[in-house]
Amino acid sequence: MKTVIVYAHPWDKSYNFFILQSLVEGLGQSGHDIDLIDLYKEGFNPVLGKEELSLYSQGKFADPRIGEYQKRLEQAEHLFFVFPVWWYDVPAILKGFLDRVLLKNWAYEYSPAGLPKGKLAFIKNATVITTMKSPGWYYRLMYGNSIKNSFIKGTLKFCGIKKIKWIKIGNIENIGSQKRISQLEKIKGYATAL
């Protein structure tokens, strides 16, 4: 199975990096063909500039790398996102990736009645793996669960991806090393079983 991972964390000593390693190891053991999009390592520019914005309504882009990212995503049967929740939302580099790559006429379109239709239904499954400092219950209660509402429903499902699993690890700074190891083993096991 062709699997694309979009990874958004700059530090290779972070827990997110260990999550990525566990994920890649598990997917490798189950025979997945893995394409890793490491946004920081690839030097992705998240800024939607004036030139691209002038093309945005046509679903076009000025930077040829955007077309390359679209081609890479077109190969995905399973799409993973691994990132920390910063300011109760996706990191800026990932937001920029969504803004610049998930373009009209490629990721979605509108009917004459103005109703949206997602065009990424060829991606059979997506998994979102996040870490955050807040406990999960606090995030849901105080901030309305924006990853679920904005990213999962408002972006991925909007673009036609129907089956989405969210693995969330909250209170990251206060969980002990045994819990961290256990979470990594669960992620590896999940990936191996796919």
C-alpha positions as CSV (number, residue, x, y, z in Angstrom):
1,M,0.0,0.0,0.0
2,K,1.3,3.5,-0.9
3,T,1.3,5.6,2.3
4,V,2.2,9.3,2.5
5,I,3.2,10.9,5.8
6,V,3.0,14.6,6.2
7,Y,5.3,15.5,9.2
8,A,5.4,18.9,10.8
9,H,8.0,19.3,13.6
10,P,11.4,20.9,13.3
11,W,13.3,19.1,16.1
12,D,14.7,15.6,15.8
13,K,14.7,15.0,19.5
14,S,11.0,15.8,20.0
15,Y,8.4,13.2,21.0
16,N,6.8,13.8,17.6
17,F,10.0,12.6,16.0
18,F,9.9,9.4,18.0
19,I,6.2,9.0,17.0
20,L,7.3,9.3,13.3
21,Q,10.1,6.7,13.8
22,S,7.6,4.3,15.4
23,L,5.1,4.9,12.6
24,V,7.7,4.4,9.8
25,E,9.0,1.2,11.5
26,G,5.5,-0.3,11.8
27,L,4.5,0.6,8.3
28,G,7.7,-0.8,7.0
29,Q,7.1,-4.1,8.8
30,S,3.7,-4.4,7.2
31,G,5.1,-3.7,3.7
32,H,3.9,-0.2,3.0
33,D,5.6,1.9,0.3
34,I,6.3,5.1,2.4
35,D,6.6,8.6,1.0
36,L,7.6,11.0,3.8
37,I,6.9,14.7,3.4
38,D,8.9,16.3,6.1
39,L,7.9,19.9,5.8
40,Y,10.7,21.4,7.8
41,K,13.4,19.2,6.3
42,E,12.2,19.9,2.8
43,G,12.2,23.7,3.6
44,F,8.6,24.1,2.7
45,N,7.5,27.8,2.5
46,P,4.1,28.1,4.1
47,V,3.5,31.7,2.9
48,L,0.7,32.1,0.3
49,G,2.2,35.1,-1.5
50,K,0.6,37.7,-3.8
51,E,1.4,35.9,-7.0
52,E,-0.1,32.6,-5.9
53,L,-3.1,34.3,-4.4
54,S,-3.8,35.9,-7.8
55,L,-4.0,32.3,-9.2
56,Y,-5.8,30.8,-6.2
57,S,-9.4,31.2,-7.5
58,Q,-8.4,29.3,-10.7
59,G,-6.8,26.4,-8.7
60,K,-3.4,27.2,-10.2
61,F,0.0,27.8,-8.6
62,A,3.2,29.5,-9.4
63,D,5.6,27.3,-7.5
64,P,6.3,24.0,-9.3
65,R,6.8,22.3,-5.9
66,I,3.1,22.6,-5.3
67,G,2.4,20.4,-8.3
68,E,5.0,17.9,-7.1
69,Y,3.3,17.7,-3.7
70,Q,-0.1,17.2,-5.3
71,K,1.4,14.3,-7.4
72,R,2.8,12.7,-4.2
73,L,-0.5,13.0,-2.5
74,E,-2.3,11.5,-5.5
75,Q,-0.3,8.3,-4.9
76,A,-1.6,7.9,-1.3
77,E,-4.0,5.2,-0.4
78,H,-3.4,6.0,3.3
79,L,-2.4,9.5,4.4
80,F,-0.9,10.3,7.8
81,F,-0.4,13.6,9.5
82,V,2.0,13.8,12.5
83,F,2.2,17.2,14.3
84,P,2.1,19.0,17.7
85,V,-0.9,21.1,18.5
86,W,0.4,24.6,18.9
87,W,-1.9,27.4,20.1
88,Y,-4.7,24.8,19.9
89,D,-4.3,24.5,16.1
90,V,-2.0,23.0,13.5
91,P,1.5,24.5,13.2
92,A,1.8,27.3,10.8
93,I,3.9,25.3,8.3
94,L,1.2,22.7,8.1
95,K,-1.5,25.3,7.7
96,G,0.5,26.8,4.8
97,F,0.8,23.4,3.2
98,L,-3.0,23.0,3.3
99,D,-3.5,26.5,2.0
100,R,-1.0,26.1,-0.9
101,V,-1.5,22.5,-1.9
102,L,-5.2,21.6,-1.4
103,L,-6.3,23.9,-4.2
104,K,-9.7,24.3,-5.9
105,N,-10.3,22.0,-8.8
106,W,-7.7,19.6,-7.5
107,A,-8.7,19.0,-3.8
108,Y,-12.3,20.2,-4.1
109,E,-14.8,21.9,-6.4
110,Y,-18.1,23.7,-6.2
111,S,-21.3,22.7,-7.9
112,P,-23.3,25.4,-9.8
113,A,-25.5,25.6,-6.7
114,G,-22.4,26.5,-4.7
115,L,-22.2,23.2,-2.8
116,P,-18.7,21.8,-2.2
117,K,-17.5,18.4,-3.4
118,G,-14.3,16.9,-2.3
119,K,-12.0,15.4,-4.9
120,L,-9.6,13.4,-2.7
121,A,-11.8,10.4,-2.2
122,F,-9.1,8.3,-3.8
123,I,-7.3,8.5,-0.4
124,K,-9.0,5.6,1.3
125,N,-8.0,6.4,4.9
126,A,-6.3,9.1,6.8
127,T,-4.8,9.1,10.3
128,V,-4.0,12.2,12.3
129,I,-1.5,11.8,15.2
130,T,-1.1,14.8,17.5
131,T,0.6,15.8,20.7
132,M,-0.5,18.7,22.9
133,K,0.4,20.1,26.3
134,S,-3.2,20.4,27.5
135,P,-5.1,17.3,28.7
136,G,-7.6,16.2,26.0
137,W,-10.7,17.0,28.1
138,Y,-9.5,20.6,28.7
139,Y,-8.8,21.1,24.9
140,R,-12.3,19.9,24.1
141,L,-14.1,21.9,26.8
142,M,-12.2,25.2,26.6
143,Y,-11.2,25.4,22.9
144,G,-13.9,23.5,21.0
145,N,-11.7,20.8,19.7
146,S,-10.5,22.7,16.7
147,I,-8.4,19.9,15.3
148,K,-11.5,17.8,14.9
149,N,-13.7,20.6,13.7
150,S,-11.3,22.6,11.5
151,F,-8.7,20.2,10.4
152,I,-10.5,16.8,10.3
153,K,-14.0,17.9,9.3
154,G,-13.4,21.3,7.7
155,T,-10.3,20.3,5.7
156,L,-9.9,16.6,5.2
157,K,-13.5,15.6,5.0
158,F,-14.3,18.7,3.0
159,C,-11.8,17.5,0.5
160,G,-13.4,14.1,0.2
161,I,-11.5,11.9,2.6
162,K,-14.1,9.8,4.4
163,K,-12.3,7.5,6.8
164,I,-10.2,9.4,9.3
165,K,-8.8,8.3,12.6
166,W,-7.4,10.7,15.2
167,I,-4.8,9.5,17.7
168,K,-4.3,12.3,20.2
169,I,-1.7,12.3,23.0
170,G,-2.5,15.0,25.6
171,N,-0.8,16.3,28.7
172,I,2.5,15.5,26.9
173,E,4.8,17.2,29.4
174,N,3.4,15.4,32.4
175,I,3.1,11.8,31.2
176,G,5.9,9.6,32.4
177,S,8.4,7.7,30.3
178,Q,6.5,4.4,30.6
179,K,3.3,6.1,29.2
180,R,5.4,7.6,26.3
181,I,6.9,4.2,25.5
182,S,3.5,2.6,25.6
183,Q,2.0,5.2,23.2
184,L,4.9,4.6,20.8
185,E,4.3,0.9,20.9
186,K,0.6,1.4,20.3
187,I,1.3,3.6,17.3
188,K,3.8,1.0,15.9
189,G,1.2,-1.7,16.4
190,Y,-1.5,0.3,14.7
191,A,0.8,0.9,11.7
192,T,1.9,-2.7,11.6
193,A,-1.8,-3.9,11.5
194,L,-2.7,-1.7,8.5
